Amino acid sequence: MGGDVVTPMETPQKKKVADMIDSIDLWSIQTGMLMKNNPIIRLAFLMYLLVMHIWVLFVLVFHAHNLEAGGNEGGSYRHAEQNAPTFPGQN
């Protein structure tokens, strides 16, 4: 792993990108080793993934149901426009 070797064709920007990739790679390896050696952290991560998947499914199902029912919570601001305050001089 000759990460410190700079060839004449490399620019400082390429070196910065390479260093950033190396640091992300090192973090990934350290995280993988932590997950491998610690079953409680591995279980917590799997529970986090499970909760996130359930939450996304919940949001998708109820958002789609609301759109089919014609509710305003589906992203429409018509109710806000209807109840908007009027100020003197406005048409």
N, C-alpha and C positions, 0 to 999 in steps of 0.2 A: 504494500500500500504506500505508494510514493506520493502522498497528497501534497508534499512540500516542494516537489519538483515543478519548476516553471519553465516551459519551453519558450523559445524566442517568439513564437507565434501567439502566445497567450497575452491577453490584455488584462488590465486590472479588474475590469468588469467580469470577465470569465473566471478569474480567480475568486472573486467574491461569490459568484454563483456556485462554483465548485465547493467553496468552504461552507456555504449554506446547505448544500445537498449533503455534504459530509456530516454536518451537525444534525440534520434531520435523520440521517441514516444511523448515527450513533444513538440518538434518542429512541429510535424504533427498536434497535437491538437491546438497549437497556430496559425498555418497557416490556419487550418480549421475555427477557430473562426474569423480570419481576413477576410477570404473570405465570411463568413456568414454575417458579420457586415458591409462590405464595397462593395457596388454593383459596383463601378468603378473598383476596383481591380479585382473583379469577371469577369467583362466584358473584361478587359485587358487580363486576363488569357485565356478566351475563344477565343479572337482574336488571341492571340499567338498560341494557339493550331490549329486554323483554318489556319493561315499562314504556320505553320510547315507542316500540312497535304498537303496543296496545293503545297508547295515546294518539298516535297518528291514525290508526284505524278508527278510533272513536271520533276524531275530528272529521275524517273523510266521510264516515257514515252519516253523522248528524248534519254536516254541512250539505251533503248531497240530498238528504231528506228534506232539509229546509228549503233548498232550491226547488225541489219538486212540489212542495206545498205552497210555493209562492210567497214565502216569508221575506221580510225586509232585511233580515240578518245575513243574507247571502251576499252582501256586498253592495246593496242598493242604498243610496242616500236620499231617496224620494221622501221618506218620512222626515228627514232633517230639513229639506227644502220646504215642505208644507208647514212646518212649525217654526220657521225662521222668523225672528222678530223684524218688524218693519220700522224704519227710522224716518224722521221727517225729511222730505225731499226725495225719497226713493219712490220709484214707480212700482 
